[in-house]
Amino acid sequence: MPVQLLKIIKGKSETPLPSHLQKEDLKHLQEGFDYTNKYFQGIVILSYPLTKLGDGTDFFKLVLQDLDNSCSRINSINILIYGKMAEDCAKVIRHGDTVVVAGFKLAKSLTAREDGRHGCHLEMSEEAGSAIYIYTVPRKPTASETASVSVAPKYVYTPLNCLKDGTIVNLYGVVKFFKPPYVSKGTDYCSVVTLVDPSNVKLTCTLFNGNLDSLPKIYKVGDIVRFHRIKIREYNGQMQGITSVGFASLTFDGTVGAPIVPRTSSKVYTFMDEEQKTIEELRVWAASNLSISGPAAKLSGVQPMLFFDLTCQLVGKAKVDGSSFLLKVWDGTKCPYPTWRVPVEARDLEGEKVLLHQLRNLTVDVLVYDNHVQLAKSLKIGSFLRIYSIHTKQANAVNEDVSHIEFHLHGGTCYGRGIGVLPESNPDVKELKAFLESVDMADSQNIESMSSMELDGTFNNVTDLESHLQRCQQLSVTVLTDHQDLNNTELKTILNSTAPQQYRIRAKLRTYKPQKLYQCIKLHCSKCNSLQEVPDGDDFDFILQGSAVTAPNPELHNTSWYDSAMWTTQDQKQRKIAIHFVKHDEMLQQPEDTLLMIEGGTLKEVWKLTKRFKCVIPVRSTEDDLQLLDLSAPFLLQGNIKYYGCKQCSTPKPIKSLSSIAAEQRPSWEPTEIAQVLGIELLQYVFIMKFTLVDGTGALNAYLFDYEKFFQIPASEILTNNFLQQKMQMTMNTLCPPGRKLDDLPWLECFIKSYNIRDAMKHQVYYQIFDTTVAEDVV
């Protein structure tokens, strides 16, 4: 049988393993060897629910720890089991079982960097001839054993200044910083916690678990945690904590005088009377030694350009696109500024429609991105949340008096960004619920909608769309953002006037160029005012291939501000690839906060890295330093955006100039800052279009030169974002509906300016649109 239970009698297996099997140590496992007649033995420290792959095959994953090397830095490995064997194992394997796996295949693990386990994983199936042996110890507890169950063990807790590399300890600490649990690049959830105690030593712990509820339930800075069986390792002279077999945690409110009630998903844990004294002492110490008043705020107290934590209730949610998700929340108070309403289809919005309507003047739309989307989708309507590090962004004004605020939870986990679900027993939730119940709904519905700029860009049916277009024919589909004192001027008058001048016009868009909207994106240098086409991927690929001819220089590896890794590809070219990971405070950061540099990579490999790391810079080696590639290639890639430099205006500096940003307290790795320290004049993505405008008195060609103000869409993102492309196409179809007569076209209200272009042969007057944006109910 591929899966067998073996009884242990008097410390020995009742049935011995097959004689042809030979034991293999974890440290000796490596790719390229035959393990048909080998076995590995370990203890189950983690198992995942049985699932099915896309083709219907059963799949079961567990993690085994090698007890013979329990003090090694890497002492566990992932086991991937397929088919009927997966189904059989899921029924019988339990946490703490001793398991022997035999006849396995070894393959590279893609999650080793995140989960801290072996660089390879074991693959097993009945079809491959694999076998699994599970040891069981049948026995009945004696009377004395039964009585002793209620006797709690005595635990020893280690101060943070007494931690030693390679040890497994129990400890108490006060939370100085934390990242709410997020999905790692593997299958586990991850949480990062920095602890302090009266010894004035800090410990950063990286905690992984396949079960979200098994991670510490930390809600705010100042919470107190108790960790049992956490493994300590030294990295770059600093102690770090990681989860080990049997890891368990309790969390307590750090407020002086608050009830001492542990937060944990475990039903069985010990908590001694003397530990209450420990918690009370830590509370008092933290109150006078730790700044625990985080940037919490009510919606009534928010300001533009603020990062804050919000405790709120979820009343609606909707998918926006593949990389963003909408949460509609309220906290009973009213934002003092007009707020942005994210355009979504009414049928896509989850939530009680009557309640959403009642609260329309008290809710705000929070747009969450990237790694937060998966968790946002799983949130239940009505749940209470704490959203960490929300960014309030003030958007451009849409008329003389009114601008609006947008709420964003950006991607990544930098500065503790994330979403936490609070239980109803939480003191902050109890206080919020009591306040929400006291809110007078009738008063809130009488509030003028000036504070809630509803975006009516969603239509339930064709009739709604038709009525929307009819309304646009009378109202202007564009809005002026300045110069409200100017009166309208007929196009005929403008065409007969000298330049330069500024005008306010009301006209219709008869046609526009280019019709293929992706062709309107150009790169602009603000220094020399040059325009150029956006290079295609083939050009970049060709440059990367050329740079790969020069092998990386090992003498430039592993400097004081970056760590390096190099390997040779297994194809005929045996290409050498080097990746340099920039450090902060002499430590490597989480991938979503990391800038890296790559030598010898292909276009496909570079794009893969951009999906995992914050920034990627292609470089090549010289004798003395790394240097940028030809500026025909992007000098930086961030997400889906390629950033280029102006060849004429840039004076590239050595790559080591980046170390100045790495040394900052909070490196932002913003493209403008990176370009500045590298001596690059950053080219900006810009919309360039020609509008033919008519008003019954004449026709005039006006150029649109815009970064993001007119369409309210960043030009830098539109080439790689299908949602934004569709949004722009819909906007143009509203401004200039295809197939309609001139009388049926909507009106545009615009500012245009005239200017002269002279050369030796001729003089010509041109017109450009400025200080104009598409109306909110169009986008």
Disulfide bonds with the S-S distance in Angstrom:
none
